[in-house]
Amino acid sequence: MSSSRWAGSITRASHDQWALSRRSLDAHIRGLEAGIAMLTHRLAQPIGQPGTRRAPGGYRSRSEWFGKRRRLGVLRDRHAAAMRDWQDGRVRVVRGGRRLANTRHHLDQAGITEAQWQQRWQAARWFLSADGETGKRYGNETVRGTPDGQVSIKLPVPLAHLANTAHGRYTLTSRVGFAHRGQAWRDRVVADLAVAYRIHHDPDRGRWYLTAAWQQPTVQAIPLEAAQAAGMVGVDMNDDHLAAWLLDVHGNPVGDPRRFGYDLSGDAAHRDAQLRHAITRLLHYAKRAGVTAIAVENLDFTEQKTREKHGRRKRFRQLTSGIPTGRLKARLLSMAAALGLAVVPVDPAYTSKWGAQHWQKPMTSPRRKPTRHDGAAIAIARRALGHRIRRRTPPPRDDQSDRRGHRNAQARPGTSGCEGPRPGVPGSRTRCAPPHTAAKAGDQRAQHRPEHATAHEQHMHSP
């Protein structure tokens, strides 16, 4: 009884839900495999065996070993069941959400009545959506939105008698407006570019809402040299904020550190809004600084999130689970591409440790108190710029041969004037270099010392 247009919308929505469930099942399987591997490793270690920096040791007692042995069997059974679902192509989807479905059995704890739950359940299961079509009028033939906010719906043939405008369309009496990216939406509909719409109902407010969405153009990769040309903003991701610091092309911190906080409590919509707001502030800061790229850590806590590796360290597990690495990187990549900024992922090894060790104290002043996260932001940006994270060692004292002529400042590798290594000179430690002695290595020739080996070579070869 439905038209092919609406049947396609229903099929597409079902397929998207199936694909999302498949990705969730794949993540569940990988998490189980990581837990099984960690349990197998720790059970193979002797009881009381201390762990190393890279791998945990054995369990502390025989009873704990026995409990983990039983848990290994449970995880293997769950993994086998998940693999059967994966091979059969079976997914488990609850239209309206599993949490809302389980709330039906705990209405007293939720503080709602059965009628209120029924309204929420129906609203969550209702959907009216249509994908966009480039080239069609205003970018969508099924649900059409005009630049002035007028919305009309193409009715299927059995409901054509309900149309209030020509060509079997039903026009809504209310007009819509978009507070977020309204100008971008208006530009797309004027150019007849594809815009997808979704109409949904909020039973608590008693309102209907229209959501517009469109696909961003493919992110274009740029050379690393182009991203490093104007400096970079290093970003350290944490469970409650983003720590950022601007570095110039030579790897020197510029200005003061910045912090962009977010609160990840509440429902998924609130968490997503908090992330988008923090990323928007970060990107605007980078645009004002004049850089073309942002450096972030390429974090992956797939194995670290499992409780099998850090079972007793509950605070650490909560910390790693609270950092939204996957969602934050996906949001940052898409939003940065919209503003013309590049994202450079770097190796996260020792960024926090070396950042706190080499940069937190030197950057501290009476009016600036950087944290270890700010030092990690400097370390991340320096690694993305191609510089070493650790600062150069302090110069020797005056009673040594080098009279503190070189500085502790940072410079690019190969820059003229850097203090380079030199080989050991045989013989006594005197100011005069013996004849036929090899010249010192590095860039020390640029200092033009009278006792330098270069001066002796020039004297020997002069007529």
C-alpha positions in Angstrom: 0.0 0.0 0.0 3.0 2.3 0.4 4.9 4.1 -2.4 8.4 3.1 -3.3 9.7 6.4 -1.9 8.5 5.6 1.7 9.4 1.9 1.4 12.9 3.0 0.6 13.0 5.2 3.7 11.9 2.3 5.9 14.4 -0.1 4.3 17.2 2.4 4.7 16.4 3.0 8.4 16.3 -0.7 9.1 19.6 -1.3 7.3 21.3 1.6 9.2 20.1 0.0 12.5 21.4 -3.4 11.4 24.8 -2.0 10.5 25.1 -0.1 13.8 24.3 -3.3 15.7 26.9 -5.2 13.7 29.5 -2.7 14.6 28.5 -2.9 18.3 28.7 -6.7 18.1 32.2 -6.5 16.6 33.3 -4.2 19.4 31.8 -6.6 21.9 33.7 -9.5 20.4 37.0 -7.6 20.4 36.5 -6.7 24.0 35.9 -10.3 25.0 39.0 -11.4 23.1 41.1 -8.9 24.9 39.7 -10.1 28.2 40.3 -13.7 27.4 43.9 -13.0 26.3 44.7 -11.1 29.5 43.1 -13.7 31.7 45.1 -16.5 29.9 48.3 -14.6 30.4 47.8 -13.9 34.1 46.6 -17.4 34.9 49.8 -18.8 33.3 52.0 -16.7 35.7 52.9 -18.1 39.1 50.8 -16.8 42.0 52.4 -13.7 43.5 54.6 -13.1 40.4 55.2 -9.3 40.2 54.3 -7.6 36.9 56.5 -5.6 34.6 56.0 -2.2 33.0 54.5 -3.8 29.9 52.6 -6.8 31.2 50.9 -7.5 34.5 52.0 -10.4 36.7 50.2 -13.3 38.4 47.3 -13.1 40.9 47.9 -12.5 44.5 46.3 -15.5 46.1 45.0 -18.9 45.2 41.4 -17.9 45.7 41.7 -15.0 43.3 43.3 -17.3 40.8 40.4 -19.8 41.1 37.8 -17.0 40.7 39.6 -15.7 37.5 39.8 -19.2 36.2 36.0 -19.5 36.4 35.5 -16.1 34.8 37.7 -17.2 31.9 35.2 -20.0 31.2 32.3 -17.4 31.3 34.0 -15.1 28.9 34.7 -18.0 26.5 31.1 -19.0 26.5 30.0 -15.4 25.8 32.6 -15.2 23.0 31.3 -18.4 21.4 27.7 -17.1 21.5 28.7 -13.8 20.0 30.7 -15.5 17.3 27.6 -17.6 16.4 25.5 -14.5 16.1 28.3 -12.9 14.0 28.6 -15.8 11.6 24.8 -16.1 11.2 24.4 -12.4 10.6 22.0 -12.1 13.6 21.7 -8.8 15.5 19.7 -7.9 18.6 17.8 -4.6 18.2 15.1 -3.1 20.4 13.0 -0.6 18.5 12.7 2.3 21.0 15.8 1.3 23.0 16.6 -1.4 25.5 16.9 1.0 28.4 13.4 2.3 27.9 12.0 -1.2 27.4 13.5 -2.2 30.8 12.2 0.9 32.4 8.7 -0.6 32.0 9.5 -3.0 34.8 10.7 -0.3 37.2 8.2 2.5 36.9 8.4 3.4 40.6 12.2 3.9 40.5 11.9 5.9 37.3 9.2 8.1 38.8 6.8 7.9 35.9 3.4 6.4 35.3 2.4 3.7 32.9 0.7 6.2 30.6 3.8 8.4 30.6 5.9 5.4 29.7 3.6 4.4 27.0 3.8 7.9 25.4 7.6 7.8 25.5 7.6 4.2 24.1 5.4 5.2 21.2 7.4 8.4 20.5 10.7 6.4 20.5 9.3 3.9 18.0 7.8 6.4 15.7 10.0 7.8 13.0 9.4 9.8 9.8 12.6 10.3 7.9 13.7 10.7 4.3 17.1 10.8 2.7 18.1 13.7 0.5 18.5 13.7 -3.3 21.0 16.0 -5.0 19.4 17.8 -7.9 15.8 17.6 -6.6 14.1 20.7 -5.6 15.5 21.9 -2.2 17.5 18.7 -2.0 14.7 16.4 -0.9 11.6 15.3 -2.8 9.9 13.4 0.1 10.3 15.9 3.0 11.0 19.3 1.5 12.1 22.3 3.5 12.2 25.7 1.8 14.7 28.5 2.7 12.0 30.4 4.5 11.2 27.5 6.8 8.2 26.0 5.2 8.0 22.1 5.4 5.9 19.9 3.1 5.6 16.1 2.9 4.9 14.0 -0.2 2.1 11.7 0.8 1.8 8.1 -0.5 -1.0 7.3 -2.9 -3.4 5.8 -0.3 -3.2 9.1 1.7 -3.3 11.4 -1.3 -6.8 12.6 -0.3 -5.3 14.2 2.8 -3.1 16.6 0.8 -3.7 20.3 1.3 -1.5 21.5 -1.5 -0.9 20.5 -5.1 0.9 17.4 -6.3 -0.2 15.3 -3.4 1.9 17.2 -0.8 0.9 18.1 2.8 2.3 21.4 4.0 2.7 22.0 7.7 1.2 25.1 9.2 4.3 25.9 11.4 7.6 27.1 10.0 10.9 25.7 11.2 14.2 27.4 12.0 17.7 26.0 12.8 19.7 27.7 15.5 22.7 25.5 14.8 24.2 25.8 11.3 21.1 27.4 9.9 23.0 29.4 7.3 24.8 26.2 6.1 21.4 24.5 5.7 20.0 27.4 3.8 22.9 27.4 1.4 22.4 23.7 0.7 18.7 23.9 0.0 19.1 26.9 -2.3 21.7 25.0 -4.3 19.5 21.8 -4.4 22.1 19.7 -2.5 21.0 16.6 -0.7 19.5 17.2 2.8 18.1 14.4 4.9 15.2 15.1 7.3 13.7 13.4 10.4 10.5 14.4 12.1 10.2 13.2 15.7 8.0 13.9 18.7 9.0 14.9 22.3 6.2 13.7 24.6 7.5 15.5 27.7 7.4 18.9 25.9 4.5 18.1 23.6 6.4 19.3 20.6 7.4 18.0 17.2 10.9 18.6 15.9 12.6 18.6 12.5 16.2 17.5 12.3 18.2 18.2 9.1 21.4 16.3 8.3 23.8 16.2 5.3 27.1 14.4 4.5 30.3 16.4 4.8 32.6 16.2 1.8 35.4 13.6 1.9 38.3 14.8 4.1 41.3 15.5 2.0 44.7 14.5 3.3 47.5 17.1 3.2 51.3 16.6 3.4 52.8 16.7 6.9 55.0 19.6 5.9 52.0 21.7 5.0 50.4 20.9 8.4 53.7 21.9 10.2 54.2 25.1 8.3 52.5 27.5 10.7 53.0 25.7 14.0 50.5 23.5 15.7 48.1 23.2 18.7 48.7 20.2 20.9 45.7 18.6 22.5 45.8 16.2 25.5 42.5 14.4 25.9 41.2 13.7 29.5 38.0 12.4 31.1 36.7 15.9 31.8 38.6 18.4 29.7 40.8 19.1 26.7 44.2 20.6 27.5 45.7 22.6 24.6 48.8 24.7 24.0 50.0 26.5 20.9 53.5 25.9 19.6 55.3 27.7 16.9 57.1 26.0 14.0 60.3 25.6 16.1 58.5 23.8 18.9 58.4 26.6 21.4 55.2 27.2 23.5 53.4 30.4 22.7 51.1 32.2 25.1 49.3 30.4 28.0 47.7 27.0 28.0 44.0 26.6 27.3 41.5 24.2 28.8 38.1 23.2 27.3 36.0 21.4 29.8 33.0 19.1 29.3 30.7 17.1 31.5 30.0 13.5 30.4 27.3 12.8 32.9 23.7 12.3 31.8 22.2 10.8 28.7 23.9 10.3 25.3 22.4 13.5 23.8 23.9 15.6 26.7 27.3 13.9 26.4 27.4 14.4 22.7 26.4 18.1 23.0 29.2 18.6 25.6 31.8 17.1 23.3 30.6 19.2 20.3 30.8 22.4 22.4 34.3 21.7 23.7 35.5 20.8 20.2 34.0 23.9 18.8 35.8 26.1 21.3 39.0 24.3 20.5 38.7 24.7 16.8 37.9 28.4 17.1 41.0 28.9 19.3 43.1 27.2 16.6 41.6 29.4 13.9 42.4 32.5 15.8 46.0 31.3 16.4 46.5 31.0 12.7 47.6 27.3 12.6 46.5 24.8 10.0 46.6 21.6 12.1 45.8 20.1 15.5 47.9 17.3 17.1 46.1 14.6 19.1 47.2 11.3 20.6 46.2 8.2 18.7 44.7 6.5 21.8 43.1 3.1 21.8 41.9 1.7 25.2 40.5 -1.5 23.8 42.8 -3.7 26.0 43.2 -1.2 28.8 39.5 -0.8 29.5 39.1 -4.5 30.4 39.0 -5.2 34.1 41.1 -8.3 33.6 44.3 -6.2 33.3 43.6 -3.6 35.9 41.1 -5.4 38.1 42.0 -3.8 41.4 42.7 -0.4 40.0 39.1 0.7 39.7 40.0 4.4 39.6 42.3 3.9 36.6 39.7 1.8 34.8 37.1 4.5 35.4 39.5 7.0 34.0 40.3 5.2 30.8 36.6 4.3 30.3 35.6 7.9 30.8 37.8 9.3 28.1 35.6 9.3 24.9 38.5 8.6 22.5 36.5 7.1 19.7 33.7 9.5 19.6 35.9 12.5 20.3 38.3 11.7 17.4 35.4 11.1 15.0 33.8 14.4 16.0 37.1 16.3 15.9 37.9 15.0 12.4 34.6 15.9 10.9 34.3 19.3 12.6 37.9 20.2 11.8 37.5 19.4 8.2 34.5 21.7 8.0 36.7 24.6 9.2 39.7 23.7 7.0 41.9 22.3 9.8 44.0 19.2 9.6 44.3 16.6 12.5 47.7 15.0 13.0 47.6 11.8 15.2 50.8 11.0 17.1 52.1 8.1 19.2 50.9 8.5 22.8 54.0 6.9 24.3 55.4 8.8 27.3 53.7 12.1 26.4 52.3 12.6 29.8 55.5 11.5 31.6 58.0 13.5 29.6 55.6 16.5 29.3 55.5 16.7 33.1 59.2 16.0 33.5 60.6 18.4 30.9 58.0 21.1 30.3 55.7 21.6 33.3 58.3 23.1 35.6 60.1 25.3 33.0 56.8 26.8 31.9 55.7 27.6 35.4 55.7 31.3 36.4 54.2 33.4 39.2 51.1 34.0 37.1 51.0 30.7 35.2 50.6 27.3 36.9 50.5 24.6 34.1 49.5 21.1 35.0 50.9 17.8 33.8 48.2 17.7 31.2 49.4 21.1 29.8 52.9 19.6 29.6 51.5 16.6 27.8 49.9 19.0 25.2 53.4 20.5 24.5 54.9 17.0 24.2 52.1 16.0 21.7 52.6 19.1 19.5 56.4 18.7 19.5 56.2 15.1 18.4 53.8 16.1 15.6 56.2 18.9 14.6 59.1 16.5 14.3 61.0 17.7 17.4 62.1 15.7 20.4 60.0 15.9 23.5 62.8 16.0 26.0 64.7 19.2 26.4 68.4 19.5 25.7 70.6 18.8 28.7 71.9 21.8 30.6 75.4 23.2 29.6 78.5 22.2 31.6 80.0 24.3 34.3 82.7 27.0 33.8 85.5 24.8 34.9 85.1 22.5 31.9 86.4 23.1 28.4 83.0 24.3 26.9 82.3 27.7 28.5 78.5 27.5 28.5 78.6 28.9 25.0 75.6 26.8 23.8 72.2 27.5 25.1 69.4 25.3 26.4 66.8 26.7 23.9 65.2 24.5 21.3 65.9 24.5 17.6 65.3 22.4 14.6 67.7 19.5 14.0 70.4 20.7 11.7 70.1 24.4 12.6 73.4 26.2 12.4 74.8 26.9 15.8 73.6 23.8 17.6 76.0 22.0 19.9 76.8 18.7 18.3 78.6 15.5 19.5 82.3 15.2 19.2 84.6 12.1 19.3 87.1 11.5 22.0 90.5 13.1 21.4 93.5 10.8 22.3 96.2 12.2 24.5 96.3 14.7 27.3 93.4 17.1 27.9 95.0 20.4 26.7 93.7 23.5 25.0 95.9 22.8 21.9 94.9 20.1 19.5 97.8 18.0 18.3 98.7 17.9 14.6 96.7 15.6 12.3 93.8 15.5 14.8 90.4 15.1 13.3 88.1 18.1 13.4 85.4 18.0 16.0 82.0 16.7 14.9 78.8 18.7 14.9 78.3 22.4 14.2 81.0 23.8 16.6 82.9 25.2 13.6 80.4 28.0 13.4 81.5 29.3 16.8 85.0 30.2 15.4 87.0 29.4 18.5 90.7 30.2 18.3 91.6 26.8 19.8 89.3 24.9 17.5 90.7 22.2 15.4 89.5 24.0 12.3 91.9 26.9 13.1 94.8 24.5 13.3 93.9 22.9 9.9 93.8 26.3 8.3 97.2 27.2 9.8 98.8 24.0 8.7 97.6 24.4 5.1 98.4 28.1 4.8 101.4 29.0 2.6 
